[in-house]
Amino acid sequence: MNYIVNLAWDPETSVWIATSGDIPGLVLESGSFDALLERVRFAVPELLELNDPDATPLTLTFQSERKERIMAHG
């Protein structure tokens, strides 16, 4: 089964946030993108076990987005 995990940068709090419409209860944050990936890899199997004890092997697809406002010099 393939699960999509969305990773978004929150510029106000300076953290990456992981959520998923496919994985109930997944909401994690970290100041580091790589650290967040590791946290997600650790948490997802546990969350899926709680929600569906008969879950089959899984694949995670990470989708990330980061927007920044840049002021032009003029």
C-alpha positions in Angstrom: 0.0 0.0 0.0 1.2 3.5 -0.9 0.7 6.4 1.6 1.3 10.0 0.7 2.9 12.2 3.4 2.8 16.0 2.9 5.8 18.0 4.2 5.3 21.8 4.4 7.5 24.6 5.7 5.9 27.0 8.1 7.9 30.2 7.9 6.1 31.7 10.9 7.4 29.0 13.3 10.4 27.9 11.2 9.5 24.2 11.2 8.6 21.5 8.7 5.2 19.9 9.3 4.2 16.4 8.2 0.6 15.5 7.7 -1.3 12.9 5.7 -4.8 12.3 4.6 -4.0 8.6 4.3 -2.6 8.1 7.8 -5.0 9.1 10.6 -3.2 10.9 13.4 0.0 11.9 11.6 1.0 15.4 12.6 4.7 15.9 13.3 7.0 18.8 13.1 10.7 19.5 13.2 13.1 22.3 12.4 15.1 20.0 10.2 13.7 18.4 7.0 15.9 15.2 7.4 15.0 14.8 11.0 11.3 15.1 10.1 11.7 12.3 7.5 13.2 10.1 10.2 10.4 10.9 12.6 7.8 10.0 10.0 9.5 6.7 9.1 9.4 5.8 12.8 5.9 7.0 13.6 4.0 5.7 10.5 4.2 2.0 11.2 3.0 2.6 14.8 0.1 4.7 13.6 -0.9 2.2 11.0 -0.7 -0.6 13.5 -3.1 1.3 15.7 -5.5 2.0 12.9 -5.2 -1.2 10.9 -3.5 -4.2 12.6 -3.7 -6.1 9.3 -1.8 -3.5 7.3 0.4 -4.9 4.5 3.9 -3.7 3.7 3.9 -0.1 2.8 5.5 2.6 0.7 5.7 6.2 1.6 5.6 9.0 -1.0 6.9 12.3 0.4 5.6 15.5 -1.2 7.2 18.7 0.0 6.5 22.3 -0.5 8.4 25.4 0.7 7.5 28.9 -0.3 9.6 32.0 0.5 8.9 35.6 0.0 11.9 37.4 -1.5 12.2 41.2 -1.8 13.6 42.4 -5.1 16.4 45.1 -4.9 15.3 48.1 -6.8 
